[in-house]
Amino acid sequence: MFANILIKNMKIIKINHFFFLFTFLVIISCKKDDESTPLIDEAKSENLKPLGTSATDLLSQNTYSSLTLELAFTTGFRPSQEAIDDFKSFLESRINKPGGIVFVETEIITPFVESQTIDDIREIEDEQRIHYTVADDIAIFIYFSHAKASTDSEISVTLGTAYRNTSVVIYQQTIREVSISQNSDLYVLEETTLQHEIGHLFGLVNIQEDDIHSEHEDLAHRKHCKVESCLMYFETNLPGSFRNRINVPSLDSLCIEDLQAKGGK
C-alpha cells in the first residue's frame, strides 16, 4: 500500500493505492550456509511488509530500541541539509528509541531514466538497500529519485510515496521543479513531503484500521486526516500555501494521540 502526494490543477492532492507482496526471495543453500545467513534473511523479510504494519515497531521501544534511517540518492539529488536535520528532529519528537536514531547516507548508481514505476523503485531498493532490521534496531529506507513518477502528467505529479512498511521514495527532481515553478521554499517542500510520508509508515491515518481516533479519517480522501491544518490532511501541500509558509504543518492532536497509542510520543 502506498500514498502519493499529487499536484493536480495547481493543487497537491493525495491518493492511495494498495500493493501486496506476493513473492519474496528464497535462498537454497547447504546447512553451513543456512547457519550463517538466517539473520540477514529474517531482517529482509521484516522490511517487506505492507504499509502501516510496522507502525508500533517504529514508534515504540518495545521490540526495537533504535532506528537506522538510510537515505539513498544518486549524485546531485541529495536533499538539503536543513531538511535532513529537521527530519531527524521530527523523528526524535515522535518516536521512542532510547538507543538512538542514526542517519546513514548512501550514494547509489541507477540508470538515468525520465520516469520510474513503483515496481522500478522496489527493484532499486532490493538491489541497493544496505540496512535492514536486525536485532533490536529497526531500519527505514528512503530513496531520493532523480526521475519522475511514471504516473505524472501535465496536470498531476507525484512528490512522494510510502510503499512498504519501512520504505519511502521521494521524487527529488519533481520537488525541485515544483519549488522553482511555484516560487516556494525548497526546504519546506522537502520536509513536508518527508514528514507526511513517514506519517503513513507510522500508520496515519487509520492505515491498518486500528487508530483509536479512526473517526478523524477523511472518508472522501481515505487514509488522510480531515483536519485541514494537519500535516496528514490530503491537501497539505497546496502550491500557493508554500509561498507564505515558513514552517512545516504540524500533526493535529488526534493524530498525535494515535501515535501515542502505538508507543510514540
C-alpha positions in Angstrom: 0.0 0.0 0.0 1.4 3.4 -0.7 0.4 7.0 -0.6 1.2 9.6 -3.3 1.3 13.3 -3.0 0.0 14.8 -6.2 -0.3 18.3 -7.7 -3.5 18.4 -9.8 -4.9 21.5 -11.3 -2.3 23.5 -9.3 -3.3 21.7 -6.1 -1.4 18.9 -4.5 -3.7 16.1 -3.5 -3.3 12.6 -2.1 -4.3 9.3 -3.5 -3.8 5.8 -2.2 -3.2 2.6 -3.9 -2.7 -0.8 -2.4 0.2 -3.0 -3.2 0.6 -6.5 -1.9 3.8 -8.5 -1.9 3.1 -12.0 -3.3 6.6 -13.3 -3.5 10.0 -13.0 -1.8 13.4 -14.4 -2.4 14.1 -17.9 -1.2 17.7 -18.8 -0.9 18.6 -22.5 -1.2 21.9 -23.4 0.4 23.8 -26.1 2.3 23.4 -26.4 6.0 26.6 -24.5 6.7 25.4 -21.5 4.7 22.0 -21.7 6.4 23.7 -21.3 9.7 25.4 -18.1 8.6 22.5 -16.3 6.9 19.3 -16.5 8.9 19.6 -13.1 10.5 20.0 -11.5 7.0 17.1 -13.3 5.5 14.9 -12.7 8.5 15.8 -9.0 8.5 14.9 -8.6 4.9 11.5 -10.2 5.5 10.8 -7.8 8.3 11.2 -4.9 5.7 8.9 -6.4 3.0 5.6 -6.0 4.7 2.5 -3.9 3.8 2.4 -0.2 4.7 1.5 0.5 8.3 2.1 -3.0 9.7 5.3 -1.8 11.5 3.8 1.4 13.0 4.1 0.2 16.6 7.6 -1.2 16.0 8.7 2.1 14.6 7.1 4.3 17.2 7.7 2.3 20.4 10.7 0.8 22.2 9.0 -2.5 23.0 10.7 -4.5 20.3 13.3 -2.2 18.7 15.2 0.3 20.9 16.9 2.1 18.0 16.3 3.2 14.4 18.6 3.4 11.4 17.4 5.6 8.6 19.1 5.0 5.3 19.0 8.0 2.8 19.8 6.7 -0.7 20.3 9.1 -3.6 22.0 9.4 -6.9 24.7 12.0 -7.4 23.3 15.5 -7.2 20.0 14.6 -5.7 20.7 14.7 -2.0 18.1 16.6 0.0 19.0 19.8 1.7 20.9 19.6 4.9 18.2 21.7 6.6 15.6 19.2 5.6 17.7 16.3 6.9 18.4 18.0 10.2 14.8 18.9 10.8 13.5 15.5 9.8 15.7 13.9 12.4 14.3 16.4 15.0 10.8 15.4 13.9 11.5 11.7 14.4 13.1 12.4 17.8 10.0 14.2 18.9 7.6 11.4 17.9 9.2 8.0 18.4 10.6 6.3 21.5 14.1 4.9 20.6 16.3 5.2 23.7 19.1 3.5 21.7 19.2 6.5 19.3 18.3 7.4 15.7 21.1 7.1 13.2 21.1 8.5 9.7 23.2 6.8 7.0 23.7 8.4 3.6 24.2 6.1 0.6 25.1 7.5 -2.8 23.9 4.9 -5.4 24.2 4.4 -9.1 21.0 3.8 -11.0 20.0 4.0 -14.7 19.3 7.6 -15.6 15.7 7.4 -16.8 13.0 10.0 -17.2 10.4 8.2 -15.1 10.0 5.2 -12.7 7.2 2.9 -11.8 6.7 1.8 -8.2 8.0 -1.6 -9.3 11.1 0.1 -10.6 11.5 1.7 -7.2 11.1 -1.6 -5.4 13.7 -3.2 -7.7 16.2 -0.3 -6.9 15.6 -0.9 -3.2 16.1 -4.6 -3.5 19.4 -4.1 -5.3 20.7 -1.1 -3.4 19.4 -1.2 0.1 22.1 -1.8 2.7 20.5 -1.5 6.1 17.7 -3.9 7.2 16.0 -4.5 10.5 18.4 -6.6 12.7 18.3 -7.5 16.4 16.9 -4.5 18.3 17.4 -2.0 15.5 14.7 -1.3 13.0 15.6 0.3 9.7 13.9 2.6 7.2 14.9 3.1 3.6 14.2 6.5 1.8 15.2 6.8 -1.8 15.5 10.3 -3.3 14.8 9.7 -7.0 16.3 11.6 -9.9 13.3 10.5 -12.0 9.6 11.4 -12.1 6.8 9.0 -11.2 5.5 7.1 -14.2 2.0 8.3 -13.3 2.9 12.0 -13.7 1.1 14.1 -16.3 1.0 17.7 -17.4 -1.5 18.5 -14.6 -0.6 15.9 -12.0 2.7 15.0 -10.4 3.8 12.8 -7.5 6.1 14.1 -4.8 6.5 11.1 -2.6 5.2 7.6 -2.0 5.3 5.3 1.0 5.1 1.8 -0.5 6.2 -0.8 2.1 6.3 -0.9 5.9 9.7 0.7 6.1 10.2 2.1 2.6 9.6 5.6 1.0 10.5 7.2 -2.3 10.8 10.9 -2.6 10.8 12.3 -6.2 13.5 14.8 -5.6 13.7 16.2 -9.1 10.0 16.8 -9.1 10.2 18.6 -5.8 12.9 20.9 -7.1 10.9 21.7 -10.3 7.8 22.4 -8.2 9.8 24.6 -5.9 11.0 26.7 -8.8 7.8 26.9 -10.7 5.7 27.8 -7.7 8.4 30.1 -6.2 8.2 28.1 -3.0 10.8 27.2 -0.3 12.6 24.0 -1.3 13.3 23.0 2.3 9.6 23.4 3.3 8.5 21.3 0.3 11.1 18.6 1.1 10.4 18.5 4.8 6.6 18.5 4.4 6.8 15.6 1.9 9.2 13.6 4.2 7.1 14.1 7.3 3.9 13.3 5.5 5.2 10.1 4.0 6.8 8.9 7.3 3.4 9.6 8.9 2.0 6.9 6.7 4.7 4.5 7.8 3.5 5.3 11.4 0.0 4.2 10.4 -1.6 7.6 9.8 -4.4 7.9 9.1 -6.0 4.6 10.1 -3.9 2.7 7.5 -4.5 -0.6 9.2 -7.9 0.5 10.5 -6.5 0.4 14.1 -6.3 4.1 15.0 -8.0 4.9 18.3 -9.4 8.1 16.6 -10.4 6.4 13.4 -13.3 8.8 13.1 -11.0 11.7 12.1 -10.0 9.9 8.8 -11.2 11.8 5.8 -13.6 9.4 4.1 -13.5 11.4 0.9 -9.7 11.1 0.8 -9.0 7.8 2.6 -6.0 7.4 4.9 -5.7 11.1 5.5 -6.8 13.4 8.3 -9.9 15.5 7.9 -8.4 18.4 10.0 -7.3 20.9 7.4 -4.4 22.3 9.4 -2.9 18.9 10.0 0.2 17.5 8.3 -1.7 14.5 7.2 -4.5 16.4 5.5 -4.7 15.4 1.8 -4.2 19.0 0.6 -1.3 19.8 3.0 1.0 20.7 0.1 -1.1 23.2 -1.9 1.4 25.1 -4.0 0.0 28.5 -3.1 0.5 27.8 0.6 4.2 27.4 0.2 4.7 31.0 -0.9 3.7 32.3 2.5 4.5 29.3 4.7 7.7 29.3 6.7 7.1 26.2 8.7 6.0 22.6 8.0 2.4 21.9 9.1 2.1 20.0 12.4 0.2 16.9 13.3 -3.2 17.6 14.9 -3.9 16.4 18.4 -5.9 13.3 17.3 -3.1 12.1 15.0 -0.6 12.6 17.9 -2.8 10.6 20.2 -3.0 7.8 17.5 0.9 7.7 17.5 1.0 7.7 21.3 -1.4 4.8 21.4 1.1 2.8 19.4 4.0 3.7 21.6 5.1 7.0 20.2 5.3 10.4 21.8 
